[in-house]
Amino acid sequence: MSSAEIKILISSLKLKNPFILASGILGTTGAILRRVAEAGAGAVTTKSIGIKARRGYPNPTIVQLDIGFINAMGLPNPGVDEFVDEIKKAKMGGVPVIASIFGVDEKEYVEVACKLEKAGADAIELNLSCPHAGGILHFSQNPKEAYRVVKAVKDSVKIPVFAKLSAEVADITEIGRSVEKAGADAITAINTLKAMVIDIKMRKPILSNIYGGLSGKAIKPIAIRCVYQLYREVDIPIIGVGGITTYEDVVEFLMAGASAVQIGSAIAIRGLKIFKELENELKKFMEREGYSKIRDLVGIAHGGG
Ligand SMILES: Cc1cc2nc3c(=O)[nH]c(=O)nc-3n(C[C@H](O)[C@H](O)[C@H](O)COP(=O)(O)O)c2cc1C
């Protein structure tokens, strides 16, 4: 049996391991969320849910590149009232269920958050940062707007509230400090980055929406930079996300200052077994290198320990 301890606590959420399913990856139904939980995730995040049903964009909505993916799904979701039962089904996976939500203003965020809290969600993740849909990116690009949404939701629910930020901003720490002041219990960093791809034979953009969000390996160094910068400026936990594919990536995020990580695009490459594999690989690394707890790794790239 392994001696490395990988349980973690994010606000009041107890996770058996630091690997969380990222929003928008397989999180569209309760049954699939349950499957991901049973595959070994420490927690699962739903697809971002809004107040009303949204169809999303027509195909093509995703392109695979050597360095990752560009997607413009357009935040398709059935609307909060239809999703309530999915939370209940997802909970049968036995790990915390984080409800990702979006809205046009703080009133919508509050309404969706309250309904999903009532449905049994263990935490709310505020998607303030989708680069291609919902008109929500501005929430994570303006400290006052980010503050308003986080504060309104914090004042309305009892479960922990996470703020998911964008790297597409002059200074992510300014937004980080603002959401911390508003009461956010953790920061999730980062969302996808606005990007596009052109088909040179067709002589036109591939995605129907033209612009999409870049994810996967290509964005990892940017995500690491954001986590590192945020760790220096805020005292709330940071959940790192962006391009994590191997256990070395996980260790890098922890050392930059993340307390937990989310896995997204890499599931398309390594399959659902990635959760168990990363857990075993991380434990082996910790034993080899003499770390007994995850906490011993968090932020150590900042030195001074
Ligand atoms: C197909 C796809 C759909 C996504 N949908 C959402 C979403 O609904 N809400 C959200 O906050 N992030 C969404 N994301 C962003 C991911 O949660 C994550 O922040 C991003 O992909 C970076 O992580 P990765 O490189 O591990 O995929 C989506 C990403 C992809 C690839």
The ligand as a Gaussian input file, in Angstrom:
#p B3LYP/6-31G(d) Opt

LIG

0 1
 C      -15.139000      20.829000     -25.460000
 C      -14.911000      21.739000     -24.280000
 C      -16.018000      22.297000     -23.626000
 C      -15.820000      23.137000     -22.529000
 N      -16.908000      23.659000     -21.872000
 C      -16.730000      24.431000     -20.758000
 C      -17.852000      24.914000     -20.011000
 O      -19.016000      24.623000     -20.312000
 N      -17.589000      25.689000     -18.932000
 C      -16.323000      26.017000     -18.518000
 O      -16.149000      26.724000     -17.507000
 N      -15.248000      25.546000     -19.205000
 C      -15.427000      24.771000     -20.292000
 N      -14.329000      24.292000     -20.972000
 C      -12.986000      24.647000     -20.504000
 C      -12.384000      23.557000     -19.603000
 O      -13.157000      23.364000     -18.428000
 C      -10.935000      23.928000     -19.215000
 O      -10.918000      25.134000     -18.479000
 C      -10.037000      24.082000     -20.445000
 O      -10.367000      23.143000     -21.450000
 C       -8.566000      23.930000     -20.096000
 O       -8.295000      22.643000     -19.599000
 P       -7.718000      21.427000     -20.517000
 O       -6.576000      21.980000     -21.280000
 O       -7.341000      20.372000     -19.511000
 O       -8.851000      20.999000     -21.399000
 C      -14.501000      23.446000     -22.075000
 C      -13.403000      22.888000     -22.753000
 C      -13.583000      22.042000     -23.834000
 C      -12.382000      21.452000     -24.521000

